[in-house]
C-alpha cells in the first residue's frame, strides 16, 4: 500500500474535523464509526474496507454514551485513527480489520484526554461568552461559540494529520513487527469487545416485554437461508404488528385495564 495521496489526505483531515464537531453537535452522526470509517474508506479508495471496519467498531460504540458526569470513550478518534492505521497498513483482510478494531479501544480511551483538554479550555470560553452577553456583544458570543466548535474539530483533525504524516512503509513495518501471538490476541480481543458492547446495549434495553423479541431474533439469525434484508423485513413487520396491537388495546373496551403494551399485559397475567 503506497502513501495516501495529498488530495485524499486533505479529505481525510476534513472528515476527521467534522467527526470532531459531530462528537458535540450530534446532528449527522459523522463521528459514529460506521459513518466516519466509511467516509475515510471512500475518500482513500478503500470503501469496502472502510465499511467493514466501521461495522465492526459500531457494534462496540453502541454502548458508548455520556451518562451524567461520566464521559464515554471517544468514538470519533477511535474511528478516524483506526481507519487511517488500517489503510496505511494495507491489510484489508479480516485479520487486518480485527487488529484495527482492537487498536481502536486504546485510541478511544486516549481521546478522553484530548476531550478533557478541550472542555477545560471551553470553560474559559463560556465565561468570555457570558461577559460578552452582559455587554450586549452578540457577535462576540457567536465568535466564542465558533472557536469552541473549531477546537472540537481540531481535537480529531490534528491527530489524524499526524498519523497521515507517518510514511505508509513505517506503519507496515511496525505492524509487521507484531508477533503472531499478539496479532492473534488482538483479533480475539477485538471480537470479544464487540460482543461485550452489544451485551451492554441489550442489558440497558432488557425488559420482560423485549426478551421475547430478542429470543425470536436470536433463533431467526441462526437460519442460514435468511439474509440481513429478510431479517430486517421480519423485524419491521413485528414492530408494526406490535404497534397496531398497542393502538387497539388503547382504543378497545379493555383500555381501562390495559397498559397499551400487549405483551406486558399478557405477562402481567402470569
Buried (B, 14 or more C-beta within 10 A) or exposed (E): BEBBEEEBBBBBBBBBBBBBBBBBBEEEBBBBBBBBBBBBBBBBEBBEBBBBBBBBBBBBBBBBEEEEEEBBBBBBBBBBBBBBBBBBBBBBEEEBBBBBBBBBBEBBEBBBEBBEEBBEEBEEBEEBBEEBEEEEBEEBBEBBBEBBBBBBBBBBBBBBBEBBEBEBBEBBEEBEEEEEEEBBEBBEBBBEBBEEBBEBBBEEEEEEBEBEBEEEEEEEEEEEEEEEEEBEEBBEEBEEEBEEBBEBBEEEEEEEEBEBBBBBBEBEEE
